[in-house]
Amino acid sequence: MQDTISQYIAQYSSEVFPKGILAIIPEPAITKDGNTYLLSFKTPFPCQGELENLAQQLVLEFDIDVELLIDCQVNAVRTHGIKGLKNIIAIASGKGGVGKSTTSVNLAYALIAEGAKVGILDADIYGPSIPTMLGIADQRPSSVDGKTMQPLDASGLTAMSIGFLVDEDNATVWRGPMASSAFSQMLNETEWPDLDYLIIDMPPGTGDIQLTLAQKVPVAAATIITTPQDIALKDAMKGVSMFDKVQVPVLGVIENMSYHICSNCQHQSHLFGKGGAEALSKQFKIATLGQLPLDIEVREDMDNGNSTVLTNTASEITHLYRKIARKMASELYLQLDNRSPLTAQITIKEE
């Protein structure tokens, strides 16, 4: 049976493993304990949900019990001097009101659910909403040495925001250079633990402060949030162009509020249009990471300082966030990691 399982795994492919699973990770060790087959995987990015899908297929195909052992070892794809951080991913939008901060928080928790160590940094100096969404708006960072700040913990997510440091009313009157300086201090003077990913919730727009932050921060890559509306897509295009100017790769686009499902009849309605993210992806040759519905549960959870990914782990919206999170992590690895099978190789042959 071990050989049969190995052959099945060798043929497995998906969006996360486009060239097959064994093109990206080593062949798993397969052992048998009673009636249970133990599969030991070593992965270069968090993809627990994908391996659980594979295990479920094995259970259904061969009527066996399967147990997974996953060792996730994430490497940095860009060299920088910020202690504790491996990969910094900017979550950005061309305009406000598209659910960028909500998506950032839920993606961060989704990455944790997939097996990664994650932090979030609120770069929206003028309107920090992350503290409220994490349910820790009344907490303040401490300092051990008087020079660096200790980040806060929100159910396993490491967090830092200007909202923890000053009253929101004071932050909103800062000029651009002052806001940029404050963000730089939060990034560089926070005592970050060892993190696989730091999610930066960028301020909305593509003005001077966004450009300055994108230039100052050693971002590995960016993800664009949009809605299907034409005006939102036009602003999202500006976001892609901004990161292109500062030579930051864009992993893909997430279409938020893509559709609404009626709670009574389950009819799917595209309230703000349809197909926008796919058109944007095609134009800029970037991936469509996923489409998220307009969901009242997500809004209520954020207002109450909770993440749907934590409060309703089995919900369809949680599965969507986790699927997008591992797709984003895989795109970062496939596009930028030197070990990736998609990385161009240079071979020199001696005559």
Backbone hydrogen bonds, N-H to C=O, Kabsch-Sander energy under -0.5 kcal/mol:
donor,donor_aa,acceptor,acceptor_aa,energy
5,I,1,M,-2.7
6,S,2,Q,-2.4
7,Q,3,D,-2.3
8,Y,4,T,-2.0
9,I,5,I,-2.5
10,A,6,S,-2.3
11,Q,7,Q,-1.0
11,Q,8,Y,-0.5
12,Y,9,I,-1.4
14,S,17,F,-1.4
20,G,17,F,-1.8
21,I,12,Y,-2.4
23,A,20,G,-1.0
24,I,21,I,-1.2
25,I,21,I,-2.4
29,A,40,S,-1.4
31,T,29,A,-0.5
31,T,38,L,-2.2
33,D,36,T,-3.3
36,T,33,D,-1.9
37,Y,65,D,-2.9
38,L,31,T,-3.2
38,L,36,T,-0.6
39,L,37,Y,-0.6
39,L,67,E,-2.9
40,S,29,A,-2.5
40,S,38,L,-0.5
41,F,39,L,-0.7
41,F,69,L,-2.9
43,T,71,D,-2.1
47,C,114,E,-0.6
48,Q,114,E,-1.4
51,L,47,C,-1.9
52,E,48,Q,-2.2
53,N,49,G,-1.8
54,L,50,E,-2.0
55,A,51,L,-2.5
56,Q,52,E,-2.2
57,Q,53,N,-2.0
58,L,54,L,-2.0
59,V,55,A,-2.2
60,L,56,Q,-2.2
61,E,57,Q,-2.7
62,F,58,L,-2.5
63,D,59,V,-1.5
65,D,35,N,-1.0
67,E,37,Y,-2.7
69,L,39,L,-2.7
71,D,41,F,-2.9
71,D,69,L,-0.5
72,C,70,I,-0.7
73,Q,43,T,-2.9
73,Q,71,D,-0.6
74,V,72,C,-0.6
83,K,81,G,-0.8
85,L,82,I,-1.4
86,K,195,L,-1.6
87,N,196,D,-1.0
89,I,87,N,-0.5
89,I,198,L,-2.5
90,A,88,I,-0.5
90,A,221,A,-2.1
91,I,200,I,-3.1
92,A,90,A,-0.6
92,A,223,T,-2.7
103,T,99,G,-2.2
104,S,100,K,-2.5
105,V,101,S,-2.4
106,N,102,T,-2.1
107,L,103,T,-2.6
108,A,104,S,-2.1
109,Y,105,V,-2.1
110,A,106,N,-2.1
111,L,107,L,-2.4
112,I,108,A,-1.6
113,A,109,Y,-2.3
114,E,110,A,-1.5
115,G,112,I,-1.4
116,A,111,L,-2.1
118,V,116,A,-0.6
119,G,197,Y,-2.1
120,I,158,T,-2.9
121,L,199,I,-2.9
122,D,160,M,-2.6
123,A,121,L,-0.9
123,A,201,D,-1.8
125,I,123,A,-1.9
127,G,124,D,-0.6
129,S,127,G,-0.6
133,M,129,S,-2.1
134,L,130,I,-2.1
135,G,131,P,-0.6
135,G,132,T,-0.9
136,I,131,P,-2.1
139,Q,136,I,-1.6
142,S,150,Q,-0.6
149,M,189,E,-2.9
150,Q,142,S,-3.3
152,L,159,A,-2.4
154,A,157,L,-2.5
157,L,154,A,-1.3
158,T,118,V,-1.8
158,T,156,G,-0.6
159,A,152,L,-2.9
160,M,120,I,-1.7
162,I,122,D,-0.6
164,F,161,S,-1.7
165,L,162,I,-1.1
166,V,162,I,-2.3
170,N,167,D,-1.0
171,A,167,D,-1.7
172,T,168,E,-1.7
173,V,170,N,-0.9
174,W,171,A,-1.5
179,A,175,R,-2.3
180,S,176,G,-2.6
181,S,177,P,-2.1
182,A,178,M,-2.1
183,F,179,A,-2.2
184,S,180,S,-2.3
185,Q,181,S,-2.1
186,M,182,A,-2.1
187,L,183,F,-2.2
188,N,184,S,-2.6
189,E,185,Q,-2.7
191,E,149,M,-3.6
192,W,190,T,-1.9
195,L,84,G,-3.5
195,L,193,P,-0.6
196,D,117,K,-2.0
197,Y,117,K,-1.8
198,L,87,N,-2.6
199,I,119,G,-3.1
199,I,197,Y,-0.5
200,I,89,I,-2.7
200,I,198,L,-0.5
201,D,121,L,-2.3
201,D,199,I,-0.6
202,M,91,I,-2.1
202,M,200,I,-1.2
205,G,93,S,-1.4
211,L,207,G,-2.2
212,T,208,D,-2.8
213,L,209,I,-2.4
214,A,210,Q,-2.3
215,Q,211,L,-1.7
216,K,212,T,-2.3
217,V,213,L,-2.3
219,V,217,V,-2.7
220,A,88,I,-2.6
221,A,88,I,-1.3
222,A,249,P,-2.3
223,T,90,A,-2.7
224,I,252,G,-2.3
225,I,92,A,-2.9
226,T,254,I,-2.4
233,L,229,Q,-2.3
234,K,230,D,-2.1
235,D,231,I,-1.6
236,A,232,A,-2.2
237,M,233,L,-2.0
238,K,234,K,-1.1
239,G,235,D,-1.5
240,V,236,A,-2.2
241,S,237,M,-2.3
242,M,238,K,-2.3
243,F,239,G,-2.0
244,D,240,V,-1.8
245,K,241,S,-1.9
246,V,242,M,-1.4
247,Q,244,D,-1.0
248,V,243,F,-3.0
251,L,222,A,-3.1
251,L,249,P,-0.6
252,G,222,A,-0.6
253,V,287,A,-2.4
254,I,224,I,-2.9
255,E,290,G,-2.4
256,N,226,T,-3.4
256,N,254,I,-0.9
258,S,255,E,-0.5
258,S,292,L,-3.1
260,H,269,S,-2.7
262,C,260,H,-0.6
262,C,267,H,-2.6
266,Q,262,C,-1.8
269,S,260,H,-3.2
269,S,267,H,-0.6
271,L,269,S,-1.2
273,G,270,H,-0.9
279,A,275,G,-1.7
280,L,276,G,-2.3
281,S,277,A,-2.8
282,K,278,E,-2.3
283,Q,279,A,-2.2
284,F,280,L,-2.1
285,K,281,S,-1.1
286,I,281,S,-1.7
287,A,251,L,-0.8
289,L,253,V,-1.9
289,L,287,A,-0.9
290,G,253,V,-0.9
292,L,255,E,-2.9
294,L,259,Y,-3.4
295,D,293,P,-0.9
299,R,295,D,-1.5
300,E,296,I,-2.7
301,D,297,E,-2.5
302,M,298,V,-2.2
303,D,299,R,-2.2
304,N,300,E,-1.5
305,G,302,M,-1.4
306,N,301,D,-3.5
310,L,307,S,-1.3
311,T,307,S,-2.6
312,N,308,T,-2.4
315,S,312,N,-1.6
319,H,315,S,-1.9
320,L,316,E,-2.0
321,Y,317,I,-2.3
322,R,318,T,-2.5
323,K,319,H,-2.2
324,I,320,L,-2.5
325,A,321,Y,-2.5
326,R,322,R,-2.3
327,K,323,K,-1.7
328,M,324,I,-2.6
329,A,325,A,-2.4
330,S,326,R,-2.3
331,E,327,K,-2.4
332,L,328,M,-2.0
333,Y,329,A,-1.9
334,L,330,S,-3.4
335,Q,331,E,-2.4
336,L,332,L,-1.9
337,D,333,Y,-1.8
340,S,337,D,-1.8
343,T,340,S,-1.4
347,T,345,Q,-0.6
349,K,347,T,-0.6
